[in-house]
């Protein structure tokens, strides 16, 4: 029995959407660390657009909010197992 890599069907992939456009959010609050943790991985790095599905415009706002929160010590710059 040989294992063959089957291609991923397009129907199996969950469609990505921008949660900010869908919910009508215009401002991302940098003082809300619980919300910003959704866009950060366990090491403290900002997740890219291809993983979150966020549009370019809001990805810039998310990264700016995370950087501001880090600067005023709401979020850590580096963390081992944050979540």
Number of C-alpha atoms within 10 A of each C-alpha: 3 4 5 6 6 6 6 8 7 8 7 7 8 7 8 13 12 16 14 16 12 8 8 9 10 10 11 17 15 21 15 14 15 9 12 19 17 12 20 18 14 13 14 19 13 18 18 13 16 9 9 15 15 21 16 11 9 19 20 13 16 21 19 14 20 28 18 16 20 16 12 11 10 15 23 15 14 12 13 8 9 13 11
